[in-house]
Amino acid sequence: MTPEIKESGFVLSFKDIFTDYPTFMNQTRDPIYRAILLAFDALKEKEKVAVNISATVDDTEFESELEFTKANLDILTDVINPYFEKIEDYETCVEVMKVLSDLQKN
């Protein structure tokens, strides 16, 4: 799933209905983490970027906004990169480290 691009950031709208939150996270982690990576990449041009997520879990609709700034770079090293290492997506790991390096220079 490719996030929709908005002025303030990225939007992910999941149309599936998930039975519970663990199922939701297991099935959506990859597109959410990829959207977060895009958000950090966008921080090269902006002060803050949001990822908005909407879904239905256990018959309850929810929306969540995750806002990122350069102060949150530890998310790339502590959460995002380890996930892509675990699934052996090393090409994305390289991209994560490039984004991190670029942001640390600014």
A tleap script that builds the chain and sets N, CA, C and O, in Angstrom:
source leaprc.protein.ff14SB
mol = sequence {
  NMET THR PRO GLU ILE LYS GLU SER GLY PHE
  VAL LEU SER PHE LYS ASP ILE PHE THR ASP
  TYR PRO THR PHE MET ASN GLN THR ARG ASP
  PRO ILE TYR ARG ALA ILE LEU LEU ALA PHE
  ASP ALA LEU LYS GLU LYS GLU LYS VAL ALA
  VAL ASN ILE SER ALA THR VAL ASP ASP THR
  GLU PHE GLU SER GLU LEU GLU PHE THR LYS
  ALA ASN LEU ASP ILE LEU THR ASP VAL ILE
  ASN PRO TYR PHE GLU LYS ILE GLU ASP TYR
  GLU THR CYS VAL GLU VAL MET LYS VAL LEU
  SER ASP LEU GLN LYS CASN
}
set mol.1.N position { 0.840 -1.175 0.000 }
set mol.1.CA position { 0.000 0.000 0.000 }
set mol.1.C position { 0.883 1.234 0.000 }
set mol.1.O position { 1.784 1.365 0.828 }
set mol.2.N position { 0.621 2.131 -0.926 }
set mol.2.CA position { 1.352 3.387 -1.016 }
set mol.2.C position { 0.551 4.465 -0.305 }
set mol.2.O position { -0.639 4.631 -0.576 }
set mol.3.N position { 1.187 5.200 0.603 }
set mol.3.CA position { 0.441 6.238 1.310 }
set mol.3.C position { 0.074 7.394 0.385 }
set mol.3.O position { 0.800 7.713 -0.556 }
set mol.4.N position { -1.050 8.002 0.670 }
set mol.4.CA position { -1.465 9.213 -0.035 }
set mol.4.C position { -0.643 10.365 0.530 }
set mol.4.O position { -0.423 10.441 1.739 }
set mol.5.N position { -0.196 11.249 -0.334 }
set mol.5.CA position { 0.630 12.368 0.102 }
set mol.5.C position { -0.258 13.592 0.292 }
set mol.5.O position { -1.017 13.973 -0.599 }
set mol.6.N position { -0.148 14.203 1.476 }
set mol.6.CA position { -0.879 15.422 1.815 }
set mol.6.C position { 0.134 16.497 2.184 }
set mol.6.O position { 1.324 16.215 2.325 }
set mol.7.N position { -0.334 17.711 2.339 }
set mol.7.CA position { 0.537 18.833 2.702 }
set mol.7.C position { 1.297 18.568 4.002 }
set mol.7.O position { 2.483 18.880 4.109 }
set mol.8.N position { 0.604 17.990 4.991 }
set mol.8.CA position { 1.223 17.783 6.302 }
set mol.8.C position { 1.989 16.473 6.412 }
set mol.8.O position { 2.705 16.251 7.388 }
set mol.9.N position { 1.841 15.593 5.403 }
set mol.9.CA position { 2.535 14.321 5.493 }
set mol.9.C position { 1.892 13.250 4.639 }
set mol.9.O position { 1.583 13.474 3.469 }
set mol.10.N position { 1.693 12.086 5.233 }
set mol.10.CA position { 1.239 10.911 4.506 }
set mol.10.C position { -0.003 10.328 5.175 }
set mol.10.O position { -0.162 10.410 6.393 }
set mol.11.N position { -0.879 9.739 4.365 }
set mol.11.CA position { -2.124 9.156 4.871 }
set mol.11.C position { -2.217 7.702 4.439 }
set mol.11.O position { -2.073 7.381 3.260 }
set mol.12.N position { -2.461 6.828 5.409 }
set mol.12.CA position { -2.710 5.407 5.148 }
set mol.12.C position { -4.127 5.098 5.618 }
set mol.12.O position { -4.436 5.234 6.802 }
set mol.13.N position { -4.982 4.683 4.695 }
set mol.13.CA position { -6.360 4.312 5.040 }
set mol.13.C position { -6.540 2.833 4.714 }
set mol.13.O position { -6.575 2.438 3.548 }
set mol.14.N position { -6.651 2.029 5.758 }
set mol.14.CA position { -6.812 0.591 5.572 }
set mol.14.C position { -8.298 0.265 5.468 }
set mol.14.O position { -9.076 0.600 6.361 }
set mol.15.N position { -8.683 -0.381 4.391 }
set mol.15.CA position { -10.091 -0.696 4.132 }
set mol.15.C position { -10.522 -2.007 4.780 }
set mol.15.O position { -11.709 -2.205 5.039 }
set mol.16.N position { -9.575 -2.903 5.043 }
set mol.16.CA position { -9.913 -4.177 5.680 }
set mol.16.C position { -10.427 -3.934 7.100 }
set mol.16.O position { -10.083 -2.935 7.730 }
set mol.17.N position { -11.236 -4.841 7.586 }
set mol.17.CA position { -11.686 -4.796 8.973 }
set mol.17.C position { -10.880 -5.838 9.747 }
set mol.17.O position { -10.906 -7.024 9.419 }
set mol.18.N position { -10.173 -5.389 10.762 }
set mol.18.CA position { -9.288 -6.257 11.536 }
set mol.18.C position { -9.999 -6.705 12.812 }
set mol.18.O position { -10.713 -5.925 13.442 }
set mol.19.N position { -9.798 -7.957 13.180 }
set mol.19.CA position { -10.502 -8.520 14.332 }
set mol.19.C position { -9.985 -7.999 15.665 }
set mol.19.O position { -10.742 -7.910 16.632 }
set mol.20.N position { -8.683 -7.649 15.729 }
set mol.20.CA position { -8.103 -7.142 16.967 }
set mol.20.C position { -6.825 -6.372 16.639 }
set mol.20.O position { -6.345 -6.403 15.506 }
set mol.21.N position { -6.280 -5.681 17.642 }
set mol.21.CA position { -5.095 -4.847 17.404 }
set mol.21.C position { -3.837 -5.643 17.060 }
set mol.21.O position { -3.067 -5.197 16.209 }
set mol.22.N position { -3.591 -6.806 17.685 }
set mol.22.CA position { -2.418 -7.586 17.250 }
set mol.22.C position { -2.495 -7.983 15.774 }
set mol.22.O position { -1.489 -7.938 15.065 }
set mol.23.N position { -3.675 -8.369 15.314 }
set mol.23.CA position { -3.851 -8.712 13.901 }
set mol.23.C position { -3.611 -7.489 13.033 }
set mol.23.O position { -2.938 -7.563 12.004 }
set mol.24.N position { -4.169 -6.363 13.459 }
set mol.24.CA position { -3.958 -5.110 12.729 }
set mol.24.C position { -2.471 -4.812 12.586 }
set mol.24.O position { -1.997 -4.538 11.484 }
set mol.25.N position { -1.731 -4.864 13.693 }
set mol.25.CA position { -0.298 -4.541 13.638 }
set mol.25.C position { 0.480 -5.549 12.801 }
set mol.25.O position { 1.373 -5.162 12.047 }
set mol.26.N position { 0.159 -6.817 12.920 }
set mol.26.CA position { 0.867 -7.831 12.134 }
set mol.26.C position { 0.645 -7.646 10.641 }
set mol.26.O position { 1.559 -7.869 9.846 }
set mol.27.N position { -0.555 -7.241 10.252 }
set mol.27.CA position { -0.879 -7.126 8.834 }
set mol.27.C position { -0.556 -5.765 8.235 }
set mol.27.O position { -0.507 -5.627 7.012 }
set mol.28.N position { -0.334 -4.756 9.077 }
set mol.28.CA position { -0.105 -3.404 8.554 }
set mol.28.C position { 1.271 -2.825 8.894 }
set mol.28.O position { 1.609 -1.724 8.460 }
set mol.29.N position { 2.046 -3.556 9.658 }
set mol.29.CA position { 3.351 -3.040 10.096 }
set mol.29.C position { 4.210 -2.588 8.906 }
set mol.29.O position { 4.797 -1.507 8.939 }
set mol.30.N position { 4.280 -3.409 7.870 }
set mol.30.CA position { 5.152 -3.082 6.740 }
set mol.30.C position { 4.761 -1.753 6.075 }
set mol.30.O position { 5.624 -0.885 5.942 }
set mol.31.N position { 3.511 -1.553 5.653 }
set mol.31.CA position { 3.192 -0.266 5.034 }
set mol.31.C position { 3.305 0.916 5.996 }
set mol.31.O position { 3.656 2.020 5.580 }
set mol.32.N position { 3.011 0.692 7.275 }
set mol.32.CA position { 3.160 1.782 8.242 }
set mol.32.C position { 4.629 2.164 8.385 }
set mol.32.O position { 4.960 3.350 8.363 }
set mol.33.N position { 5.511 1.184 8.530 }
set mol.33.CA position { 6.934 1.482 8.680 }
set mol.33.C position { 7.510 2.122 7.416 }
set mol.33.O position { 8.380 2.988 7.504 }
set mol.34.N position { 7.034 1.705 6.250 }
set mol.34.CA position { 7.494 2.334 5.010 }
set mol.34.C position { 7.029 3.784 4.924 }
set mol.34.O position { 7.765 4.642 4.439 }
set mol.35.N position { 5.809 4.063 5.393 }
set mol.35.CA position { 5.313 5.440 5.418 }
set mol.35.C position { 6.121 6.287 6.403 }
set mol.35.O position { 6.401 7.456 6.139 }
set mol.36.N position { 6.491 5.692 7.535 }
set mol.36.CA position { 7.325 6.409 8.502 }
set mol.36.C position { 8.683 6.738 7.888 }
set mol.36.O position { 9.207 7.833 8.093 }
set mol.37.N position { 9.250 5.809 7.145 }
set mol.37.CA position { 10.516 6.076 6.461 }
set mol.37.C position { 10.357 7.232 5.472 }
set mol.37.O position { 11.225 8.102 5.395 }
set mol.38.N position { 9.266 7.248 4.720 }
set mol.38.CA position { 9.001 8.360 3.801 }
set mol.38.C position { 8.868 9.679 4.562 }
set mol.38.O position { 9.329 10.722 4.099 }
set mol.39.N position { 8.233 9.622 5.730 }
set mol.39.CA position { 8.080 10.830 6.547 }
set mol.39.C position { 9.443 11.371 6.972 }
set mol.39.O position { 9.691 12.574 6.893 }
set mol.40.N position { 10.319 10.483 7.420 }
set mol.40.CA position { 11.655 10.938 7.815 }
set mol.40.C position { 12.407 11.502 6.617 }
set mol.40.O position { 13.118 12.497 6.749 }
set mol.41.N position { 12.262 10.889 5.465 }
set mol.41.CA position { 12.908 11.417 4.261 }
set mol.41.C position { 12.388 12.815 3.952 }
set mol.41.O position { 13.152 13.675 3.513 }
set mol.42.N position { 11.110 13.051 4.171 }
set mol.42.CA position { 10.520 14.367 3.926 }
set mol.42.C position { 11.027 15.425 4.906 }
set mol.42.O position { 10.919 16.621 4.638 }
set mol.43.N position { 11.581 14.987 6.042 }
set mol.43.CA position { 12.124 15.940 7.012 }
set mol.43.C position { 13.350 16.679 6.485 }
set mol.43.O position { 13.810 17.639 7.104 }
set mol.44.N position { 13.870 16.245 5.370 }
set mol.44.CA position { 14.976 16.976 4.745 }
set mol.44.C position { 14.500 18.353 4.288 }
set mol.44.O position { 15.295 19.285 4.168 }
set mol.45.N position { 13.191 18.474 4.033 }
set mol.45.CA position { 12.614 19.714 3.513 }
set mol.45.C position { 11.669 20.402 4.502 }
set mol.45.O position { 11.333 21.572 4.320 }
set mol.46.N position { 11.239 19.690 5.544 }
set mol.46.CA position { 10.231 20.221 6.473 }
set mol.46.C position { 10.694 20.066 7.910 }
set mol.46.O position { 11.579 19.264 8.207 }
set mol.47.N position { 10.086 20.844 8.800 }
set mol.47.CA position { 10.394 20.770 10.231 }
set mol.47.C position { 9.723 19.578 10.898 }
set mol.47.O position { 10.296 18.954 11.792 }
set mol.48.N position { 8.494 19.261 10.458 }
set mol.48.CA position { 7.769 18.116 11.011 }
set mol.48.C position { 6.891 17.522 9.923 }
set mol.48.O position { 6.424 18.220 9.023 }
set mol.49.N position { 6.678 16.217 10.028 }
set mol.49.CA position { 5.871 15.484 9.052 }
set mol.49.C position { 4.999 14.489 9.821 }
set mol.49.O position { 5.443 13.882 10.796 }
set mol.50.N position { 3.758 14.334 9.370 }
set mol.50.CA position { 2.827 13.425 10.036 }
set mol.50.C position { 2.508 12.229 9.143 }
set mol.50.O position { 2.516 12.320 7.915 }
set mol.51.N position { 2.227 11.112 9.799 }
set mol.51.CA position { 1.666 9.938 9.138 }
set mol.51.C position { 0.308 9.714 9.799 }
set mol.51.O position { 0.230 9.440 10.997 }
set mol.52.N position { -0.748 9.832 9.017 }
set mol.52.CA position { -2.105 9.628 9.515 }
set mol.52.C position { -2.578 8.243 9.111 }
set mol.52.O position { -2.485 7.853 7.947 }
set mol.53.N position { -3.085 7.505 10.089 }
set mol.53.CA position { -3.514 6.127 9.864 }
set mol.53.C position { -4.983 6.015 10.255 }
set mol.53.O position { -5.389 6.465 11.327 }
set mol.54.N position { -5.773 5.410 9.374 }
set mol.54.CA position { -7.162 5.127 9.728 }
set mol.54.C position { -7.464 3.670 9.397 }
set mol.54.O position { -6.991 3.126 8.399 }
set mol.55.N position { -8.263 3.057 10.264 }
set mol.55.CA position { -8.606 1.643 10.095 }
set mol.55.C position { -9.804 1.308 10.974 }
set mol.55.O position { -10.230 2.100 11.814 }
set mol.56.N position { -10.328 0.116 10.753 }
set mol.56.CA position { -11.388 -0.415 11.618 }
set mol.56.C position { -10.845 -1.674 12.276 }
set mol.56.O position { -10.454 -2.632 11.609 }
set mol.57.N position { -10.833 -1.642 13.611 }
set mol.57.CA position { -10.343 -2.769 14.393 }
set mol.57.C position { -11.419 -3.149 15.394 }
set mol.57.O position { -11.879 -2.316 16.175 }
set mol.58.N position { -11.815 -4.416 15.364 }
set mol.58.CA position { -12.823 -4.926 16.296 }
set mol.58.C position { -14.091 -4.050 16.246 }
set mol.58.O position { -14.624 -3.647 17.280 }
set mol.59.N position { -14.556 -3.770 15.021 }
set mol.59.CA position { -15.763 -2.971 14.769 }
set mol.59.C position { -15.666 -1.526 15.264 }
set mol.59.O position { -16.691 -0.857 15.396 }
set mol.60.N position { -14.467 -1.038 15.537 }
set mol.60.CA position { -14.277 0.336 15.973 }
set mol.60.C position { -13.378 1.056 14.976 }
set mol.60.O position { -12.256 0.626 14.712 }
set mol.61.N position { -13.883 2.154 14.425 }
set mol.61.CA position { -13.068 2.960 13.516 }
set mol.61.C position { -12.136 3.835 14.345 }
set mol.61.O position { -12.533 4.386 15.371 }
set mol.62.N position { -10.908 3.954 13.894 }
set mol.62.CA position { -9.990 4.849 14.589 }
set mol.62.C position { -9.105 5.565 13.589 }
set mol.62.O position { -8.859 5.096 12.478 }
set mol.63.N position { -8.641 6.712 14.028 }
set mol.63.CA position { -7.653 7.478 13.278 }
set mol.63.C position { -6.548 7.852 14.242 }
set mol.63.O position { -6.795 8.191 15.399 }
set mol.64.N position { -5.337 7.785 13.748 }
set mol.64.CA position { -4.187 8.113 14.575 }
set mol.64.C position { -3.219 8.952 13.757 }
set mol.64.O position { -2.997 8.682 12.576 }
set mol.65.N position { -2.647 9.965 14.384 }
set mol.65.CA position { -1.654 10.789 13.709 }
set mol.65.C position { -0.325 10.627 14.434 }
set mol.65.O position { -0.218 10.881 15.634 }
set mol.66.N position { 0.673 10.205 13.691 }
set mol.66.CA position { 2.033 10.084 14.218 }
set mol.66.C position { 2.835 11.241 13.635 }
set mol.66.O position { 2.980 11.350 12.418 }
set mol.67.N position { 3.350 12.095 14.495 }
set mol.67.CA position { 4.094 13.261 14.029 }
set mol.67.C position { 5.579 13.057 14.311 }
set mol.67.O position { 5.962 12.622 15.397 }
set mol.68.N position { 6.406 13.378 13.321 }
set mol.68.CA position { 7.845 13.156 13.431 }
set mol.68.C position { 8.618 14.441 13.198 }
set mol.68.O position { 8.241 15.270 12.370 }
set mol.69.N position { 9.705 14.591 13.942 }
set mol.69.CA position { 10.666 15.669 13.750 }
set mol.69.C position { 12.058 15.051 13.784 }
set mol.69.O position { 12.204 13.848 14.004 }
set mol.70.N position { 13.061 15.860 13.571 }
set mol.70.CA position { 14.431 15.351 13.618 }
set mol.70.C position { 14.823 14.885 15.018 }
set mol.70.O position { 15.800 14.153 15.176 }
set mol.71.N position { 14.073 15.298 16.025 }
set mol.71.CA position { 14.338 14.843 17.399 }
set mol.71.C position { 13.979 13.368 17.581 }
set mol.71.O position { 14.341 12.764 18.591 }
set mol.72.N position { 13.275 12.788 16.616 }
set mol.72.CA position { 12.820 11.391 16.710 }
set mol.72.C position { 13.676 10.420 15.905 }
set mol.72.O position { 13.203 9.332 15.576 }
set mol.73.N position { 14.904 10.768 15.578 }
set mol.73.CA position { 15.735 9.919 14.721 }
set mol.73.C position { 15.978 8.526 15.306 }
set mol.73.O position { 16.247 7.580 14.565 }
set mol.74.N position { 15.885 8.398 16.630 }
set mol.74.CA position { 16.093 7.090 17.239 }
set mol.74.C position { 15.055 6.067 16.766 }
set mol.74.O position { 15.303 4.864 16.845 }
set mol.75.N position { 13.922 6.513 16.287 }
set mol.75.CA position { 12.908 5.598 15.755 }
set mol.75.C position { 13.466 4.842 14.548 }
set mol.75.O position { 13.165 3.665 14.353 }
set mol.76.N position { 14.274 5.522 13.746 }
set mol.76.CA position { 14.874 4.853 12.588 }
set mol.76.C position { 15.809 3.730 13.011 }
set mol.76.O position { 15.784 2.651 12.420 }
set mol.77.N position { 16.632 3.969 14.023 }
set mol.77.CA position { 17.623 2.973 14.432 }
set mol.77.C position { 17.051 1.922 15.380 }
set mol.77.O position { 17.500 0.775 15.372 }
set mol.78.N position { 16.068 2.298 16.195 }
set mol.78.CA position { 15.555 1.386 17.218 }
set mol.78.C position { 14.333 0.581 16.779 }
set mol.78.O position { 14.061 -0.478 17.345 }
set mol.79.N position { 13.594 1.066 15.778 }
set mol.79.CA position { 12.348 0.406 15.385 }
set mol.79.C position { 12.339 0.033 13.900 }
set mol.79.O position { 12.157 -1.132 13.546 }
set mol.80.N position { 12.536 1.019 13.052 }
set mol.80.CA position { 12.356 0.824 11.610 }
set mol.80.C position { 13.436 -0.086 11.020 }
set mol.80.O position { 13.118 -1.082 10.369 }
set mol.81.N position { 14.706 0.247 11.244 }
set mol.81.CA position { 15.778 -0.559 10.667 }
set mol.81.C position { 15.774 -2.006 11.186 }
set mol.81.O position { 15.938 -2.925 10.384 }
set mol.82.N position { 15.594 -2.244 12.492 }
set mol.82.CA position { 15.542 -3.639 12.957 }
set mol.82.C position { 14.417 -4.452 12.302 }
set mol.82.O position { 14.586 -5.643 12.042 }
set mol.83.N position { 13.287 -3.820 12.038 }
set mol.83.CA position { 12.199 -4.541 11.364 }
set mol.83.C position { 12.640 -5.000 9.978 }
set mol.83.O position { 12.432 -6.156 9.612 }
set mol.84.N position { 13.249 -4.099 9.205 }
set mol.84.CA position { 13.660 -4.466 7.849 }
set mol.84.C position { 14.824 -5.454 7.860 }
set mol.84.O position { 14.948 -6.268 6.945 }
set mol.85.N position { 15.671 -5.394 8.873 }
set mol.85.CA position { 16.708 -6.420 9.025 }
set mol.85.C position { 16.068 -7.785 9.276 }
set mol.85.O position { 16.481 -8.790 8.698 }
set mol.86.N position { 15.061 -7.810 10.141 }
set mol.86.CA position { 14.405 -9.070 10.498 }
set mol.86.C position { 13.765 -9.737 9.281 }
set mol.86.O position { 13.810 -10.960 9.147 }
set mol.87.N position { 13.163 -8.927 8.382 }
set mol.87.CA position { 12.528 -9.520 7.201 }
set mol.87.C position { 13.510 -9.625 6.028 }
set mol.87.O position { 13.131 -9.977 4.911 }
set mol.88.N position { 14.775 -9.313 6.309 }
set mol.88.CA position { 15.864 -9.417 5.336 }
set mol.88.C position { 15.651 -8.554 4.091 }
set mol.88.O position { 15.966 -8.955 2.971 }
set mol.89.N position { 15.108 -7.359 4.322 }
set mol.89.CA position { 14.957 -6.371 3.253 }
set mol.89.C position { 16.123 -5.384 3.383 }
set mol.89.O position { 15.966 -4.255 3.846 }
set mol.90.N position { 17.283 -5.853 2.960 }
set mol.90.CA position { 18.509 -5.089 3.165 }
set mol.90.C position { 18.578 -3.846 2.295 }
set mol.90.O position { 19.260 -2.884 2.648 }
set mol.91.N position { 17.893 -3.850 1.178 }
set mol.91.CA position { 17.840 -2.659 0.332 }
set mol.91.C position { 17.169 -1.506 1.097 }
set mol.91.O position { 17.616 -0.361 1.030 }
set mol.92.N position { 16.110 -1.823 1.810 }
set mol.92.CA position { 15.440 -0.794 2.604 }
set mol.92.C position { 16.300 -0.395 3.801 }
set mol.92.O position { 16.275 0.767 4.209 }
set mol.93.N position { 17.055 -1.327 4.369 }
set mol.93.CA position { 17.981 -0.994 5.463 }
set mol.93.C position { 18.987 0.057 5.017 }
set mol.93.O position { 19.290 0.992 5.757 }
set mol.94.N position { 19.499 -0.103 3.808 }
set mol.94.CA position { 20.448 0.872 3.266 }
set mol.94.C position { 19.759 2.231 3.120 }
set mol.94.O position { 20.350 3.267 3.423 }
set mol.95.N position { 18.527 2.221 2.661 }
set mol.95.CA position { 17.765 3.465 2.511 }
set mol.95.C position { 17.548 4.133 3.867 }
set mol.95.O position { 17.684 5.351 3.987 }
set mol.96.N position { 17.211 3.342 4.889 }
set mol.96.CA position { 17.018 3.873 6.238 }
set mol.96.C position { 18.296 4.564 6.707 }
set mol.96.O position { 18.246 5.682 7.220 }
set mol.97.N position { 19.423 3.909 6.533 }
set mol.97.CA position { 20.690 4.480 6.996 }
set mol.97.C position { 21.083 5.728 6.209 }
set mol.97.O position { 21.706 6.635 6.761 }
set mol.98.N position { 20.727 5.783 4.928 }
set mol.98.CA position { 20.994 6.978 4.129 }
set mol.98.C position { 20.147 8.154 4.612 }
set mol.98.O position { 20.646 9.270 4.757 }
set mol.99.N position { 18.879 7.898 4.857 }
set mol.99.CA position { 18.001 8.951 5.370 }
set mol.99.C position { 18.525 9.452 6.721 }
set mol.99.O position { 18.588 10.659 6.956 }
set mol.100.N position { 18.898 8.528 7.600 }
set mol.100.CA position { 19.438 8.888 8.893 }
set mol.100.C position { 20.691 9.747 8.756 }
set mol.100.O position { 20.816 10.783 9.410 }
set mol.101.N position { 21.602 9.318 7.919 }
set mol.101.CA position { 22.839 10.068 7.694 }
set mol.101.C position { 22.558 11.462 7.153 }
set mol.101.O position { 23.151 12.440 7.608 }
set mol.102.N position { 21.660 11.553 6.190 }
set mol.102.CA position { 21.311 12.874 5.608 }
set mol.102.C position { 20.722 13.804 6.665 }
set mol.102.O position { 21.056 14.988 6.709 }
set mol.103.N position { 19.855 13.273 7.510 }
set mol.103.CA position { 19.218 14.095 8.530 }
set mol.103.C position { 20.197 14.511 9.630 }
set mol.103.O position { 20.059 15.591 10.205 }
set mol.104.N position { 21.168 13.673 9.921 }
set mol.104.CA position { 22.158 14.012 10.950 }
set mol.104.C position { 23.102 15.098 10.472 }
set mol.104.O position { 23.690 15.811 11.285 }
set mol.105.N position { 23.256 15.234 9.150 }
set mol.105.CA position { 24.127 16.284 8.604 }
set mol.105.C position { 23.504 17.669 8.736 }
set mol.105.O position { 24.207 18.673 8.842 }
set mol.106.N position { 22.176 17.704 8.727 }
set mol.106.CA position { 21.482 19.006 8.755 }
set mol.106.C position { 21.235 19.460 10.162 }
set mol.106.O position { 20.664 20.530 10.374 }
savepdb mol mol.pdb
quit
